[in-house]
Amino acid sequence: MENLILARSPKHKGVSICSSYTLSDAPTLITHYWWLGDADWLEAALSWWVAASPLEQTYRRPKYSDGVVSLWDGREWRHTRLPQGGETMVECTEAVPVPRPKSRLPLRWHGGRWEKNTAKGWVPA
């Protein structure tokens, strides 16, 4: 699991850890959710995450190893184990279209991002 974030669980009351990525062949953002629970400290970690700046989130990103998730709750690192450890199945998956950016130039979806065709060739849109 890479690029982990915290979010409200879409199926249960409580907090989930999520991993998101874009498909390379279609403009779609895929997000997988693993439910962590509804303990007070998990709610504190989610509150900190939502209020944190992008730079703070970079340095306090959730970490995962062998079924154990480490989270920053605003004061200290806390640890919780996924229900079935490393064998825990995804709680749910969301697929959301990545909107086409406004551009007068031709656009294409390539390598997981939108690109526009300029005089210099295809560049990120």
Buried (B, 14 or more C-beta within 10 A) or exposed (E): EEEBBBBBBBEBEBBBBBBBEBEEEEBBBBBBBBBBBEEEBBBBBBBBBEEBEEEEBEEBBBBBEEBEBBBBBEEEEBEBEBBEEEEBEEBBEEEEEBEEEEEEEEBEBEEBBBBBBEEEEBEEB
